């Protein structure tokens, strides 16, 4: 099994946590609206998808992140069964 790209996984998961914390803070303060919620949840999903899809990319490839990779890595994972 290929080694996990822990640096990029961690970067993306920290971003997910920031987005979720932001959503919770807005909701707790009664300030969450549809537009903010949609933008923040989409951002969180993007980074979750990225964390999964980039997990086996080499550090070099991940740091280069060409447009085709960005598009693929941003997609909902096709290899996760719910």
C-alpha positions as CSV (number, residue, x, y, z in Angstrom):
1,X,0.0,0.0,0.0
2,X,1.4,3.5,-0.9
3,X,2.6,5.8,1.9
4,X,0.1,8.4,2.9
5,X,0.9,12.0,2.1
6,X,0.4,13.1,5.7
7,X,1.6,16.7,5.3
8,X,-1.1,17.5,2.7
9,X,-3.8,15.4,4.5
10,X,-3.1,17.3,7.7
11,X,-3.2,20.7,5.9
12,X,-6.6,20.0,4.4
13,X,-8.1,18.5,7.6
14,X,-7.0,21.6,9.5
15,X,-8.8,23.7,7.0
16,X,-11.9,21.6,7.4
17,X,-11.8,22.0,11.1
18,X,-11.5,25.8,10.7
19,X,-14.5,25.9,8.4
20,X,-16.6,23.7,10.8
21,X,-15.6,25.8,13.8
22,X,-16.6,28.9,11.9
23,X,-20.0,27.4,11.1
24,X,-20.5,26.4,14.7
25,X,-19.6,29.8,16.0
26,X,-22.0,31.5,13.6
27,X,-24.8,29.1,14.4
28,X,-24.2,29.4,18.2
29,X,-24.4,33.2,17.8
30,X,-27.6,33.0,15.7
31,X,-25.7,34.6,12.8
32,X,-25.7,31.7,10.4
33,X,-27.5,32.4,7.2
34,X,-28.0,30.4,4.0
35,X,-25.3,32.1,2.0
36,X,-22.6,31.8,4.6
37,X,-23.6,28.2,5.4
38,X,-23.4,27.2,1.8
39,X,-20.1,28.8,1.2
40,X,-18.5,27.5,4.4
41,X,-19.8,23.9,4.0
42,X,-18.7,23.8,0.3
43,X,-15.3,24.9,1.4
44,X,-15.2,22.2,4.1
45,X,-16.3,19.5,1.6
46,X,-13.7,20.7,-0.9
47,X,-10.9,20.1,1.7
48,X,-12.3,16.8,2.8
49,X,-12.4,15.6,-0.8
50,X,-8.9,17.0,-1.3
51,X,-7.5,15.3,1.8
52,X,-8.8,11.9,0.6
53,X,-7.9,12.2,-3.1
54,X,-4.4,13.6,-2.5
55,X,-3.5,11.0,0.1
56,X,-1.2,8.9,-2.2
57,X,0.2,11.8,-4.3
58,X,3.9,12.4,-3.9
59,X,4.8,15.6,-2.1
60,X,6.2,17.0,-5.3
61,X,3.1,16.3,-7.3
62,X,0.9,17.6,-4.5
63,X,2.8,20.9,-4.2
64,X,2.8,21.4,-8.0
65,X,-1.0,20.7,-8.2
66,X,-1.6,21.3,-11.9
67,X,-5.1,22.4,-12.9
68,X,-6.0,18.8,-13.9
69,X,-5.0,17.5,-10.5
70,X,-6.9,20.2,-8.7
71,X,-10.0,19.4,-10.6
72,X,-9.7,15.6,-9.9
73,X,-8.6,16.0,-6.2
74,X,-11.6,18.4,-5.6
75,X,-14.2,15.8,-6.7
76,X,-16.2,13.7,-4.2
77,X,-14.2,10.4,-3.9
78,X,-15.4,7.6,-6.1
79,X,-13.7,5.0,-4.1
80,X,-15.5,5.5,-0.8
81,X,-18.6,3.4,-0.1
82,X,-21.2,4.9,2.2
